[in-house]
Amino acid sequence: MRWKELTLLLLISPDSVEEALECAKAAEHLDIVDVKKPDEGSLGANFPWVIREIRDAVPADKPVSATVGDVPYKPGTVAQAALGAAVSGATYIKVGLYGCTTLVQAIDVMRGVVRAVKDYRPDAFVVASGYADAHRIGCVNPLALPDIALRSGSDAAMLDTAVKDGTRLFDHVSPEICAEFVRRAHEADLLAALAGSVKVEDLGVLNRIGTDIVGVRGAVCEGGDRNTGRIQPQLVAAFRAEMDRHAREHRAAATAAS
């Protein structure tokens, strides 16, 4: 598998240029800077000029990810939005399949995104994103995401939570279901990303099941509040330290068991 050499990557989501500058202060501790607009939804899309400014604000060796939104089933509209994110400087393009109720609809949307983005930038990463709490909004089943990503030519499958009401990833899908999600993604040669109010105490499970990317915001904001709190460099550093500790423990356990 092309991703098997990767360790768990940390994706942090600032919502403004000012927060991106705080991320830049902690650049050594994170792997991907993700641009979103939380007041427009779980995967709310920010403005093109904000993506550009954040791209300029963070170190050149840190890839920038951008969300396209919690999108409806409108393949042309979404493809144009995804291209806009790529043109603005994002190399990871995330699409929240909020309004897709069937596998066919989701694949249709993602195929348009893949073509639009990769015709412009072949090395871009396209991420098909679904929701652990899909049952609350009526969109595609979380375990369908790896198949959607594979059949559309995307590079990664991701789970987040749609409704930000204090519930978390593991409140809606068990660690066993997340492990199955990761397994299906890896069998399809895809990256597997998990997010949704992830906390430090979740890192042991995320390492154990082989997650490739963990996305956080609230966990590195003052007061743990993704909406009113601001990202703090020291919290990013502390979260990364815990990630690395869990990774070392997981490797040691795997070595001892082999």
Salt bridges, closest charged atoms under 4 A:
ASP15 OD2 - ARG217 NH2 3.40
ASP15 OD1 - ARG230 NH1 3.16
GLU19 OE1 - ARG217 NH1 2.75
GLU19 OE2 - ARG230 NE 3.46
GLU22 OE2 - LYS25 NZ 2.94
GLU28 OE2 - HIS29 NE2 3.93
ASP31 OD2 - ARG240 NH1 2.80
ASP34 OD2 - LYS94 NZ 3.07
ASP39 OD1 - LYS37 NZ 3.05
GLU40 OE2 - LYS37 NZ 3.27
ASP119 OD2 - ARG115 NE 3.67
ASP123 OD1 - ARG121 NE 2.82
ASP133 OD2 - ARG136 NH2 3.12
ASP147 OD2 - ARG151 NH1 3.16
ASP155 OD2 - LYS118 NZ 3.04
ASP160 OD1 - LYS164 NZ 2.84
ASP165 OD2 - ARG136 NH1 2.83
GLU180 OE2 - ARG183 NH2 2.53
GLU180 OE2 - ARG184 NE 2.85
GLU187 OE2 - ARG183 NH1 2.49
ASP189 OD2 - ARG2 NE 3.25
GLU201 OE2 - ARG168 NH1 3.97
ASP202 OD2 - ARG168 NH2 2.52
ASP212 OD2 - HIS186 NE2 2.71
GLU242 OE1 - ARG245 NH2 2.74
ASP244 OD1 - ARG240 NE 3.16
GLU249 OE2 - ARG245 NH1 2.83
